[in-house]
Amino acid sequence: MLSITIICVGKLKESFYVDAAEEYIKRLAGYCKPEIVEIREQRLPAEPSPAQINIALEKERQAIRPHIPTGAFSLALCLEGQEMDSQGFSKLLSDCAGNGTSRLCFIIGGSFGLSDDLKNDTDKKLSLSKMTFPHSLARVILLEQLYRAFKIIEGGKYHK
C-alpha cells in the first residue's frame, strides 16, 4: 500500500478546514497510508523585507527536510509547478506505484511558499492551479484530489 506524507507549513485553524481534511483522510485510509505533518510557520512582520522572507523560508526548509521520508518521491506544491487535470494526477500516482515507489511526499508551503532550494530538491513541482489559494485550502484540495485519483484508478463513480 502506498504511503503518502503531506508536509504542511502551518496548522489548520478553521473548523471547516479541519473537518474537510479529516473526512478525506478517513476516505484515503482505504487506498493508502496518509500522514499529515505540520511544521510551524515562521513569524514575520506585517511588511517583511525580501531578506526576512528568505530567512523564514530557509528556517522552514530546515524544519521540513527531516520529515521527508527516505526514498520518497517528493512533490513541492508551488505556482511554477506543472498543472495537471485529475486524470493526469491519477496517472502520476499509478505510474509511481507501478515503478515501485511506495512513498510519496507532498510539501505545501505557508504564506510565502517554499524556498527555492527546497523546491529544487524535490522530484517534481506541482501546481494545483494558476490561482492562489490559502495553504489551508490547498491542503484540502490536495486531499480531495488524492481521493479522486484513487477512485479514478479503481474505476469508481466518484469522478465524473
ZABADO-776884 format. One line per 4 residues: for each residue x, y, z of N, C-alpha, C, O. Coordinates in steps of 0.02 Angstrom, whole numbers, plus 50000, padded with zeros to 5 digits. Atoms other than C-alpha are relative to their C-alpha. Layout:
<vexvexs>
X:Y:Z:X:Y:Z:X:Y:Z:X:Y:Z ~ ...
</vexvexs>
This chain:
<vexvexs>
50043:49941:50000:50000:50000:50000:50045:50062:50000:50094:50065:50036 ~ 49963:49938:50007:50064:50172:49953:49995:50041:50064:49941:50049:50093 ~ 49999:49954:49943:50116:50286:50097:50005:50070:49973:50048:50085:49930 ~ 50000:49931:50023:50078:50469:50071:50008:50046:50060:49967:50047:50105
49987:49950:49949:50153:50603:50182:49987:50069:49969:50010:50084:49915 ~ 50012:49931:50022:50090:50781:50166:50029:50044:50054:50004:50046:50111 ~ 49968:49954:49953:50204:50907:50249:49971:50069:49987:49974:50095:49931 ~ 50033:49935:50006:50115:51071:50281:50032:50051:50047:50042:50037:50106
49977:49946:49958:50185:51234:50343:49938:50035:50026:49898:50061:49987 ~ 50059:49970:49969:50055:51299:50465:49950:49948:50020:49948:49893:49993 ~ 50052:50044:49975:49911:51222:50557:49932:50022:49972:49922:50080:49954 ~ 50069:49983:50018:49729:51213:50508:49967:50031:50061:49968:50002:50115
50031:49965:49943:49637:51337:50617:49924:49999:49996:49890:49989:50046 ~ 50073:49997:50008:49461:51349:50546:49971:49929:50002:49998:49883:49971 ~ 50029:50066:49990:49349:51204:50596:49976:49969:49935:49979:49908:49927 ~ 50024:50029:50063:49278:51185:50420:50057:49970:49960:50046:49920:49925
49942:50031:50033:49453:51152:50350:50020:49936:50036:50035:49885:50005 ~ 49983:50059:49960:49490:51031:50493:49951:49943:49983:49973:49886:49971 ~ 50050:50051:50015:49326:50938:50460:50009:49971:49930:50005:49910:49921 ~ 49991:50024:50068:49356:50928:50273:50062:49957:49994:50060:49904:49963
49938:50039:50003:49535:50868:50294:49991:49932:50033:50013:49881:50006 ~ 50011:50063:49965:49484:50736:50420:49956:49952:49959:49969:49892:49958 ~ 50043:50042:50041:49347:50673:50304:50040:49967:49943:50033:49907:49931 ~ 49962:50029:50055:49466:50650:50158:50055:49953:50024:50071:49904:49990
49950:50046:49972:49600:50571:50268:49966:49933:50016:49995:49880:50004 ~ 50038:50061:49985:49468:50446:50326:49986:49961:49936:49995:49900:49934 ~ 50013:50033:50064:49420:50409:50146:50063:49971:49969:50061:49916:49940 ~ 49937:50023:50030:49601:50392:50091:50027:49938:50034:50064:49899:50003
49972:50056:49962:49639:50263:50226:49987:49933:49966:50023:49885:49978 ~ 50014:50062:50036:49561:50129:50116:50044:49989:49939:50045:49935:49910 ~ 49959:50003:50060:49683:50166:49975:50075:50009:50012:50116:49985:49973 ~ 49931:49986:49986:49844:50222:50055:50009:50011:50075:49960:50009:50114
49986:49983:49931:49928:50262:50220:50015:50075:50002:50072:50096:49992 ~ 49989:49927:49999:49903:50451:50236:50029:50024:50066:50011:49999:50120 ~ 49971:49969:49940:50005:50554:50358:50007:50075:49987:50031:50095:49935 ~ 49992:49927:50004:49998:50741:50389:50052:50021:50052:50048:50002:50110
49949:49973:49955:50149:50828:50463:49994:50076:49996:49999:50105:49942 ~ 50005:49927:49999:50127:51009:50517:50064:50030:50028:50089:50010:50080 ~ 49939:49964:49982:50277:51124:50527:49979:50071:50020:49937:50102:49987 ~ 50017:49932:49977:50268:51288:50622:50022:50051:49948:50079:50050:49924
49984:49946:50046:50260:51438:50506:50039:50054:50038:50022:50072:50094 ~ 49959:49947:49970:50392:51569:50542:49961:50065:50003:49927:50083:49956 ~ 50034:49935:49993:50325:51733:50608:50041:50054:49966:50102:50057:49971 ~ 49968:49944:50036:50362:51885:50504:49962:50064:50017:49903:50062:50035
50035:49937:49989:50322:52070:50525:49947:50011:49946:49945:49976:49895 ~ 50055:49986:50047:50171:52144:50434:50026:50016:49930:49995:49997:49881 ~ 49970:49982:50065:50282:52211:50294:50072:49973:49997:50120:50011:50002 ~ 49932:50027:49998:50429:52090:50285:50041:50019:49938:50014:50028:49884
49954:49987:50055:50580:52127:50178:50013:49934:49964:50001:49880:49992 ~ 49982:50063:50035:50636:52001:50046:50051:49959:50040:50047:49898:50040 ~ 49950:50035:49960:50784:51958:50159:49966:49964:50059:49984:49906:50074 ~ 50035:50032:49945:50668:51922:50306:49959:49940:49976:49957:49889:50010
50038:50056:50028:50558:51813:50196:50047:49942:49984:50031:49884:50000 ~ 49952:50054:50017:50710:51715:50133:50026:49965:50062:50034:49904:50062 ~ 49978:50031:49937:50771:51686:50311:49946:49955:50028:49960:49899:50050 ~ 50056:50040:49976:50599:51624:50362:49992:49936:49958:49982:49882:49986
50007:50059:50044:50587:51508:50211:50056:49950:50011:50044:49890:50007 ~ 49944:50045:49986:50759:51438:50249:49989:49962:50066:50003:49903:50070 ~ 50015:50033:49936:50709:51401:50429:49945:49947:49991:49949:49893:50020 ~ 50053:50049:50013:50551:51315:50367:50028:49941:49961:50010:49884:49974
49969:50055:50038:50655:51215:50241:50037:49953:50048:50032:49892:50041 ~ 49962:50041:49953:50767:51156:50383:49953:49958:50044:49971:49903:50064 ~ 50049:50037:49960:50613:51104:50482:49965:49945:49959:49946:49894:49987 ~ 50035:50047:50044:50535:51014:50333:50044:49940:49983:50021:49883:49986
49955:50052:50027:50687:50913:50273:50000:49935:50041:49995:49881:50011 ~ 49998:50063:49963:50693:50787:50417:49935:49959:49995:49934:49899:50012 ~ 50064:50035:50003:50510:50742:50387:49986:49970:49931:49937:49934:49923 ~ 50008:50032:50066:50531:50693:50204:50025:49928:50006:50084:49917:50019
49980:50070:49991:50531:50503:50210:50056:49980:49952:50056:49999:49893 ~ 49944:50025:50041:50690:50420:50146:49972:49960:49941:49930:49915:49950 ~ 50020:50036:50060:50665:50359:49968:49933:50021:49972:49910:49992:49923 ~ 50065:49977:50024:50501:50453:49945:50007:50040:49936:50057:50076:49926
50006:49956:50058:50454:50531:49779:49969:50064:50027:49913:50064:50052 ~ 50022:49938:49967:50438:50712:49835:49973:50050:49948:50000:50057:49893 ~ 50033:49952:50043:50324:50844:49760:49988:50064:50038:49957:50064:50091 ~ 50011:49934:49970:50327:51029:49802:49940:50032:49966:49938:50036:49905
50056:49963:50028:50163:51120:49779:50020:50073:49995:50034:50105:50045 ~ 49978:49932:50011:50206:51287:49702:49971:50026:49934:49952:49988:49890 ~ 50031:49968:50059:50142:51411:49573:50035:49981:49935:50002:49974:49883 ~ 49964:50015:50061:50279:51370:49448:50001:49925:49982:50032:49905:49933
50003:50071:50013:50243:51184:49457:49956:49982:49941:49921:50024:49913 ~ 50039:50025:50056:50162:51078:49323:49927:49994:50021:49911:49966:50074 ~ 50072:50009:49988:49973:51088:49315:49979:49934:49968:50004:49914:49916 ~ 50026:50063:50025:49879:50926:49291:49925:50000:50010:49898:50031:50056
50070:50013:49986:49699:50877:49271:49996:49938:50045:50047:49906:50059 ~ 50008:50056:49953:49628:50743:49385:50021:49933:49969:50049:49891:50004 ~ 49978:50061:50034:49658:50606:49256:50077:49995:50000:50105:49942:50013 ~ 49927:50000:50001:49841:50657:49239:50029:49988:50069:50080:49954:50075
49977:50010:49932:49862:50663:49427:49992:49927:50021:50036:49899:50053 ~ 50009:50071:49984:49789:50488:49444:50052:49957:49964:50076:49907:49991 ~ 49948:50036:50037:49911:50429:49310:50067:50007:50034:50106:49959:50038 ~ 49938:49990:49963:50055:50506:49407:50004:49952:50060:50055:49920:50071
50001:50046:49942:50004:50407:49563:50007:49928:49977:50046:49890:50006 ~ 49997:50068:50027:49979:50249:49462:50069:49983:49974:50095:49929:49986 ~ 49933:50011:50026:50146:50269:49374:50051:49992:50057:50095:49950:50053 ~ 49954:50005:49943:50236:50297:49540:49995:49930:50031:50045:49897:50043
50011:50066:49970:50159:50139:49613:50026:49945:49953:50057:49897:49975 ~ 49977:50050:50049:50196:50043:49452:50075:49997:49993:50102:49946:49973 ~ 49927:49998:50004:50379:50098:49457:50033:49977:50065:50094:49983:50073 ~ 49972:50025:49938:50400:50025:49631:50006:50052:50055:50034:50038:50108
49999:49949:49948:50381:50189:49727:49947:49983:50051:49889:49974:50035 ~ 50048:50016:49948:50300:50151:49893:49984:50060:50044:49939:50056:50087 ~ 50011:49940:49959:50310:50326:49969:49998:50062:49955:50040:50072:49912 ~ 50005:49934:50032:50253:50494:49906:50000:50052:50056:49975:50040:50110
49998:49946:49951:50284:50658:49997:49983:50065:49965:50020:50087:49921 ~ 50021:49935:50026:50190:50818:49955:50019:50053:50051:50012:50042:50112 ~ 49979:49946:49955:50253:50982:50027:49961:50063:49982:49964:50086:49925 ~ 50039:49939:50009:50138:51132:50050:50030:50054:50043:50037:50046:50104
49969:49945:49963:50218:51296:50100:49949:50043:50036:49888:50031:50032 ~ 50042:49953:49964:50150:51435:50207:49983:50060:49958:49980:50056:49896 ~ 50021:49938:50034:50102:51613:50163:50047:50023:49945:50025:50052:49896 ~ 49951:49978:50049:50262:51645:50067:50027:49943:49958:50078:49950:49924
49980:50056:50042:50276:51474:49985:50056:49959:50031:50060:49950:50092 ~ 49943:50043:49981:50432:51366:49991:50064:50031:49974:50064:50068:49924 ~ 49935:49974:50023:50616:51408:49975:50017:49969:49932:49998:49913:49917 ~ 49979:50026:50065:50690:51389:49802:50043:49937:50008:50036:49891:49968
49958:50059:49989:50818:51266:49871:49957:49938:50012:49972:49884:49986 ~ 50043:50057:49986:50680:51154:49938:49963:49978:49937:49960:49918:49921 ~ 50036:50018:50062:50579:51162:49777:50047:49965:49951:50027:49917:49918 ~ 49952:50030:50047:50735:51121:49675:50024:49931:50022:50047:49892:49981
49979:50066:49974:50775:50972:49788:49946:49946:49992:49961:49887:50000 ~ 50053:50050:50007:50607:50888:49757:50003:49967:49931:50035:49992:49885 ~ 50001:50037:50063:50574:50762:49620:49954:50033:49948:49965:50026:49888 ~ 50047:49969:50046:50430:50862:49546:49969:50061:50034:49958:50062:50094
50037:49941:49977:50349:51032:49561:49930:49994:49971:49921:49982:49911 ~ 50069:50009:50019:50160:51026:49555:49960:50062:50018:49969:50090:50072 ~ 50044:49943:49987:50034:51168:49540:49928:49976:50001:49907:49939:49956 ~ 50071:50017:49998:49854:51148:49593:49960:50043:49952:49906:50023:49929
50035:49953:50043:49804:51297:49486:50044:50061:49990:50091:50072:50028 ~ 49967:49935:50007:49864:51463:49419:49975:50049:50052:50006:50100:50066 ~ 50028:49959:49946:49754:51536:49555:50040:49989:50064:50073:49938:50072 ~ 49967:50006:49935:49824:51568:49728:49948:49981:50052:49894:50010:50055
50045:50022:49947:49743:51476:49874:50034:50008:50067:50095:50006:50072 ~ 49970:50003:49933:49768:51491:50061:50027:49930:50011:49999:49881:49985 ~ 49970:50066:49993:49880:51349:50116:49953:49950:50034:49959:49890:50022 ~ 50049:50045:49969:49738:51278:50223:49954:49969:49948:49940:49910:49950
50043:50025:50053:49627:51263:50071:50039:49955:49952:50013:49905:49928 ~ 49958:50042:50044:49771:51194:49966:50005:49929:50029:50005:49881:49991 ~ 49996:50067:49969:49785:51051:50092:49937:49961:49986:49940:49902:49968 ~ 50063:50034:50012:49601:51009:50074:49993:49981:49927:49971:49926:49910
50003:50015:50072:49609:51021:49884:50045:49941:49983:50024:49897:49947 ~ 49955:50056:50014:49760:50906:49880:49971:49934:50025:49972:49884:49990 ~ 50029:50061:49972:49675:50779:49994:49942:49975:49957:49935:49916:49944 ~ 50057:50019:50043:49518:50782:49886:50025:49972:49934:49998:49922:49909
49974:50024:50063:49620:50761:49727:50035:49932:50007:50032:49891:49961 ~ 49971:50067:49987:49715:50614:49803:49944:49948:50002:49949:49895:49971 ~ 50057:50047:49996:49549:50531:49846:49970:49989:49930:49956:49933:49911 ~ 50027:50005:50068:49483:50570:49671:50045:49956:49956:50021:49915:49917
49952:50040:50040:49641:50496:49593:49993:49926:50014:49993:49885:49967 ~ 50008:50071:49983:49621:50333:49687:49933:49973:49974:49930:49915:49953 ~ 50065:50021:50027:49437:50325:49635:50005:49991:49924:49975:49945:49896 ~ 49990:50007:50072:49489:50353:49453:50038:49935:49986:50019:49897:49941
49959:50060:50010:49620:50215:49467:49958:49937:50008:49966:49889:49970 ~ 50041:50060:49989:49492:50092:49536:49940:49997:49954:49904:49947:49952 ~ 50058:50000:50046:49362:50143:49406:49935:50018:50035:49881:50001:50010 ~ 50060:49982:49962:49241:50211:49537:49960:50056:49968:49983:50087:49920
50046:49950:50029:49096:50329:49502:50010:50069:50029:49977:50116:50007 ~ 49990:49935:49968:49160:50472:49611:50021:50053:49949:49996:50109:49951 ~ 49976:49953:50051:49249:50554:49463:49954:49997:49940:49946:49945:49908 ~ 50046:49999:50058:49127:50608:49329:50025:50050:49949:49994:50058:49896
</vexvexs>
